[in-house]
Amino acid sequence: SLDEWFEAAGTRPDIIKVDTDGADLEVLRGGERVLRDNCVCVFVECRLNEPLSRYSANLANVDAFLRGLGFSLYTLDVHGYTRKELPGPFVYDMFAQTRTGQVDWTDCAYMRDLAAPDYSDLFDFPVLPERIFKLACIFEQFGLPDCSAELILGHQRDVPCPDQLLDLLVPHHLGTGLNYPEYIKRFDANPRALFASPRLLSKIHRPA
């Protein structure tokens, strides 16, 4: 099991990725101790239409197991397959998932919501500075800078140079070269600047 392997190796992972084409939940259950005590992030493949059973690696089972250990679902990358009776274009140059068709499986990214109040007490998981910094980096890598900013702001005393870290997360939606306070100030002054398009804005304000 994962718990036995990591104990023998003398290591404590921050991240675990599981992709076994069907036995993912069993692998996770075999690593329950290291998941509970050490990990801040789990990547796992889940089936979406797997027959229900106790050890089925479907999204419902995996989600219930990981949520019980304090993880929350942050991203999904869903894949579908067209029926053989009317094949559709493939995503890659290989006979695998297709661009359309019923969704069949998904790559899931679960992280700990260390910005949540009383998280440490709820899940008996110490919110250490090292874990905060690592998780903030993972959020940013997965295109979740907002989650990273929330985490840093919630633990400003526990991370080095929080102001500089926040500045690094600022996107270019409201202009280039902005620091974090400037970005927030521009948003507060005109939240509609982040609307999808002027056309969408006109639809939203169109009289009934």
Secondary structure, DSSP 4 states (H G I P E B T S, - for coil): -HHHHHHHHT---SEEEE--SS-HHHHHHTTHHHHHHT-SEEEEEEESSPPP-TT--BHHHHHHHHHHTTEEEEEEEEEEE--TTS---BSSSSSS-BSSSEEEEEEEEEEE-TTSTTHHHHHT----HHHHHHHHHHHHHTT-HHHHHHHHHHTGGGSSSHHHHHHHH--STT-TT--HHHHHHHHHH-GGGGSS-HHHHHHHTS--
